[in-house]
Amino acid sequence: MALECTYASLSAVDQTDPEAVQALLQSCVRALLDPSLWEWAIFLTLVCAAIGALIGRSKGRWLAGFIWGAALGPIGWIVIAVAKREPRECPECGRKNSPDAKVCHNCGIHFAKYASQTTRSRLKSQDRSRGW
């Protein structure tokens, strides 16, 4: 007699019969180790992680979004959506600025202008400003 792993069979099993309990336990283990169940679980976890990464990307924290989405699914999406944005680090002085800052509060460089400059033009401007 093959037992199904259901709540009804669990409540109907004779707990004093060790063989019946063992048979039901084996049936439940077989159901939990079914590869199609795990394929769906892995697929849904990856989808939730990808959506979390997309939400986190808008906050500048895609890895945190990926992890929260994979761990908690839709709850993780909410966690990363309400999280603060990552502070912007100045490429010149290394200080943290607000995420929406256009200019570094410490050294005064314009982030957009700095990003558009090449390394060579930055080196040339440093050489001119220093003098001998």
C-alpha positions in Angstrom: 0.0 0.0 0.0 1.5 3.3 -1.1 0.9 6.2 1.2 0.6 9.8 0.0 2.2 12.5 1.9 -0.9 14.6 2.8 -2.3 16.1 5.9 -5.2 13.6 5.9 -2.8 10.6 5.8 -0.7 12.2 8.5 -3.7 12.6 10.8 -5.0 9.1 10.0 -1.7 7.1 10.6 -1.6 4.9 13.6 1.2 6.4 15.7 1.7 3.2 17.6 2.6 1.3 14.4 6.2 2.0 13.7 6.0 0.5 10.2 3.1 2.7 9.2 4.9 5.8 10.5 8.1 4.8 8.7 6.2 4.3 5.4 4.6 7.7 5.7 7.9 9.3 6.5 9.5 7.7 3.4 6.6 8.8 1.3 7.1 12.4 2.5 10.8 12.3 1.9 10.3 11.1 -1.7 7.9 13.9 -2.3 10.3 16.5 -0.9 13.2 15.2 -2.9 11.3 15.2 -6.2 13.5 17.0 -8.8 10.7 18.9 -10.4 9.9 20.5 -7.1 13.5 21.7 -6.7 13.6 22.9 -10.3 10.6 25.1 -9.6 12.1 26.3 -6.3 15.4 27.3 -7.9 13.7 28.9 -10.9 11.5 31.1 -8.6 14.4 32.0 -6.4 16.4 33.2 -9.5 13.5 35.2 -10.8 13.0 36.8 -7.4 16.7 37.6 -7.2 16.7 39.1 -10.7 13.8 41.4 -9.8 15.4 42.3 -6.6 18.6 43.2 -8.5 16.7 45.4 -10.9 15.1 47.2 -7.9 18.4 47.5 -6.2 20.1 48.8 -9.3 17.9 51.9 -9.2 19.2 52.5 -5.7 22.9 51.8 -6.6 22.8 48.6 -4.6 22.1 45.8 -7.1 24.0 43.1 -5.1 22.0 43.9 -2.0 18.8 43.7 -4.1 19.9 40.4 -5.6 20.5 38.9 -2.1 17.4 40.3 -0.5 15.3 39.1 -3.5 16.8 35.6 -3.4 16.4 35.3 0.3 12.9 36.8 0.9 11.3 37.1 -2.5 8.7 39.8 -2.7 9.4 40.9 0.9 13.0 41.4 -0.1 11.8 43.6 -2.9 10.1 45.8 -0.4 13.2 45.9 1.8 15.4 47.0 -1.0 12.8 49.5 -2.3 12.6 51.4 1.0 16.3 51.2 1.7 18.4 54.4 1.4 20.4 54.9 -1.8 24.2 54.3 -1.6 26.1 57.5 -1.0 28.1 58.8 -3.9 31.9 58.7 -3.4 34.0 61.4 -4.8 36.6 60.1 -7.3 39.0 62.9 -6.4 39.0 63.0 -2.6 37.2 59.8 -1.7 34.7 61.4 0.6 31.0 60.3 0.7 28.4 62.7 -0.7 24.6 62.5 -0.9 23.4 60.2 -3.8 21.9 63.2 -5.7 24.9 65.5 -5.3 26.2 67.2 -8.5 29.3 68.6 -6.8 31.5 67.2 -4.1 30.9 69.0 -0.8 34.6 68.6 0.2 36.7 69.4 -2.9 34.1 71.0 -5.2 34.6 68.9 -8.4 31.6 68.5 -10.7 30.8 64.8 -11.0 29.5 65.1 -14.5 32.5 67.0 -15.8 34.9 64.7 -14.1 33.2 61.6 -15.6 33.4 63.1 -19.1 37.2 63.9 -18.8 39.8 61.4 -19.9 42.6 60.4 -17.7 45.1 62.3 -19.9 43.1 65.5 -19.7 43.0 65.2 -15.9 46.8 64.7 -15.7 47.3 67.7 -18.0 45.2 70.0 -15.8 47.1 68.8 -12.7 50.4 69.6 -14.3 49.3 73.1 -15.3 47.9 74.0 -11.9 51.0 73.0 -9.9 53.7 74.9 -11.7 57.3 74.0 -11.1 
